[in-house]
Amino acid sequence: MTDDDSSQNDSLLDLGANRGDPLSDINEHDQDLASMSAEGKKALALEKVRRAVRKHGEDGISVTEIMEVTGLTRKTVSSHLDRLRNLREIYRQKKGKQMFLYYPNGKPLHGVGREYIECSDGETGIEIQLAKGKNDDLYFHVTEKRFSLLEGETSEGAIIFPMEDLDKVFKGLNSLSEEVDQDHVHN
């Protein structure tokens, strides 16, 4: 198998990991900080944190490690990690009593199985992974993926739920589907 063949099954996160330091190009702009607006500085800091987690977070990365990589303060890093978690671009897991490790969304920590469903629009897919979590409990990690020629494959959002709740999830989906179908019939 050639390198070209193996890249067809890689996610964007995997492909980006081989492109050199993703922070090098963004750190080049640090000398221009004095002329940047507050919003520009905030956006640059967010991008630094995002890239640090994508590059170094496959095995988990702590706030302290992100501070070292980006040169940002703990308060700034923590603030942007919260924002990225709210956007579901990253997730965290507790390690020990007080430390959290951050991971890029789209790759569960201990995957044991994977399925990809291509949607009928030809641009959207759903990646379903089964992964081990705390106490070796199994979780479904469902990620919406989109593909465009301009951006390639991107993760749009994800949910994680325990495997034991699968029946509840399907019942909820079926119930919602029936409700929507009935509403469309009456309208």
C-alpha positions as CSV (number, residue, x, y, z in Angstrom):
1,M,0.0,0.0,0.0
2,T,1.4,3.4,-0.9
3,D,1.1,6.6,1.2
4,D,-1.6,7.8,-1.2
5,D,-3.7,4.7,-0.6
6,S,-3.5,4.9,3.2
7,S,-4.6,8.6,3.2
8,Q,-8.0,7.8,1.8
9,N,-9.1,6.3,5.1
10,D,-7.6,9.0,7.3
11,S,-9.6,11.6,9.0
12,L,-8.8,15.3,8.6
13,L,-7.2,15.2,12.1
14,D,-4.9,12.4,11.0
15,L,-4.0,14.2,7.8
16,G,-3.3,17.4,9.6
17,A,-1.0,15.7,12.1
18,N,1.6,15.1,9.3
19,R,1.8,18.7,8.0
20,G,4.3,20.0,10.5
21,D,3.7,22.3,13.4
22,P,0.2,23.9,12.9
23,L,1.2,26.7,15.3
24,S,4.3,27.8,13.4
25,D,2.4,29.9,10.8
26,I,0.1,31.4,13.4
27,N,3.0,32.3,15.7
28,E,4.6,34.3,12.9
29,H,1.9,37.0,13.3
30,D,2.7,37.6,17.0
31,Q,4.9,40.6,16.2
32,D,1.8,42.3,14.8
33,L,-0.2,42.0,18.1
34,A,0.3,45.7,19.0
35,S,-1.6,46.7,15.9
36,M,-4.4,44.1,16.3
37,S,-7.8,44.9,17.7
38,A,-9.0,43.2,20.9
39,E,-11.3,41.0,18.8
40,G,-8.4,40.1,16.5
41,K,-6.2,39.1,19.5
42,K,-9.0,37.0,20.9
43,A,-9.6,35.2,17.6
44,L,-5.8,34.6,17.2
45,A,-5.7,33.1,20.8
46,L,-8.7,30.9,20.1
47,E,-7.1,29.6,16.9
48,K,-3.8,28.9,18.8
49,V,-5.7,26.8,21.4
50,R,-7.8,25.0,18.7
51,R,-4.6,24.1,16.7
52,A,-2.8,23.0,19.8
53,V,-5.5,20.5,20.7
54,R,-5.8,19.2,17.2
55,K,-2.0,18.7,16.9
56,H,-1.2,17.5,20.4
57,G,-4.5,16.3,21.8
58,E,-4.8,12.8,20.2
59,D,-3.5,11.3,23.5
60,G,-4.9,14.2,25.6
61,I,-3.4,17.5,26.3
62,S,-3.6,19.5,29.6
63,V,-4.1,23.2,30.1
64,T,-0.5,23.5,31.2
65,E,0.8,21.8,28.1
66,I,-1.4,24.1,25.9
67,M,0.0,27.1,27.8
68,E,3.6,25.9,26.9
69,V,2.8,25.3,23.3
70,T,0.9,28.5,22.7
71,G,2.5,31.0,25.1
72,L,-0.9,32.0,26.4
73,T,-2.0,32.5,30.0
74,R,-3.9,29.9,32.0
75,K,-7.0,32.1,32.1
76,T,-6.9,32.7,28.3
77,V,-6.4,29.0,27.6
78,S,-9.2,27.9,29.9
79,S,-11.6,30.4,28.5
80,H,-11.0,29.3,24.9
81,L,-11.1,25.6,25.9
82,D,-14.6,26.2,27.4
83,R,-15.7,27.9,24.2
84,L,-14.3,25.1,22.0
85,R,-16.1,22.6,24.2
86,N,-19.4,24.5,23.9
87,L,-18.9,24.4,20.1
88,R,-18.3,20.7,20.4
89,E,-14.9,20.9,18.7
90,I,-13.2,19.3,21.6
91,Y,-14.0,17.3,24.6
92,R,-12.3,16.6,27.9
93,Q,-11.9,13.7,30.3
94,K,-10.9,13.9,33.9
95,K,-7.6,12.4,34.8
96,G,-6.9,12.0,38.5
97,K,-8.7,14.2,41.0
98,Q,-8.1,17.7,39.5
99,M,-6.6,17.4,36.0
100,F,-8.5,17.3,32.7
101,L,-7.1,16.2,29.4
102,Y,-8.5,17.7,26.2
103,Y,-9.1,15.9,22.9
104,P,-10.2,17.0,19.4
105,N,-13.8,15.9,18.8
106,G,-14.2,13.3,16.1
107,K,-11.8,10.7,17.6
108,P,-12.9,8.8,20.7
109,L,-10.1,7.8,23.1
110,H,-10.4,4.0,22.9
111,G,-12.4,3.1,19.8
112,V,-13.4,-0.5,19.4
113,G,-15.6,-0.3,16.3
114,R,-16.5,2.2,13.5
115,E,-19.3,2.5,11.0
116,Y,-19.8,5.3,8.4
117,I,-23.3,6.1,6.9
118,E,-23.4,8.3,3.9
119,C,-26.5,10.5,3.7
120,S,-28.6,11.0,0.6
121,D,-27.5,14.6,0.0
122,G,-24.0,13.3,-0.9
123,E,-22.3,16.0,1.3
124,T,-23.1,14.7,4.7
125,G,-22.1,11.5,6.5
126,I,-22.6,10.1,10.0
127,E,-19.6,8.4,11.6
128,I,-20.5,6.1,14.5
129,Q,-17.8,4.8,16.7
130,L,-18.1,2.5,19.7
131,A,-15.6,3.4,22.3
132,K,-14.6,2.4,25.8
133,G,-15.1,5.0,28.5
134,K,-14.8,5.0,32.3
135,N,-14.8,1.5,33.9
136,D,-14.6,0.0,30.4
137,D,-18.3,1.0,29.8
138,L,-19.1,1.3,26.1
139,Y,-20.3,4.6,24.5
140,F,-21.5,5.5,21.1
141,H,-19.8,8.5,19.6
142,V,-21.8,9.9,16.7
143,T,-20.3,12.6,14.6
144,E,-21.8,14.5,11.7
145,K,-19.3,15.0,8.9
146,R,-19.6,17.2,5.9
147,F,-17.5,17.2,2.8
148,S,-16.8,20.2,0.5
149,L,-14.1,20.6,-2.2
150,L,-13.0,23.8,-0.5
151,E,-12.6,22.5,3.1
152,G,-12.5,18.7,2.7
153,E,-14.0,16.7,5.5
154,T,-15.1,18.6,8.6
155,S,-16.8,17.6,11.8
156,E,-20.0,19.6,12.3
157,G,-21.0,18.3,15.7
158,A,-21.1,15.1,17.8
159,I,-23.0,13.4,20.6
160,I,-21.8,10.7,23.0
161,F,-24.2,8.4,24.8
162,P,-23.9,5.1,26.7
163,M,-24.5,1.9,24.7
164,E,-27.0,0.9,27.3
165,D,-29.2,3.8,26.3
166,L,-29.3,2.8,22.6
167,D,-32.9,1.6,22.8
168,K,-34.0,4.9,24.5
169,V,-32.3,6.9,21.7
170,F,-34.0,4.8,18.9
171,K,-37.4,5.1,20.7
172,G,-36.9,8.9,20.9
173,L,-36.0,9.1,17.3
174,N,-38.9,7.0,16.2
175,S,-41.3,9.0,18.4
176,L,-40.0,12.3,17.0
177,S,-40.2,11.0,13.4
178,E,-43.8,9.8,13.9
179,E,-44.8,13.1,15.5
180,V,-43.3,15.1,12.5
181,D,-44.9,12.7,10.0
182,Q,-48.3,13.3,11.6
183,D,-47.8,17.1,11.7
184,H,-46.9,17.0,7.9
185,V,-50.0,15.0,7.1
186,H,-52.3,17.5,8.9
187,N,-50.6,20.6,7.3
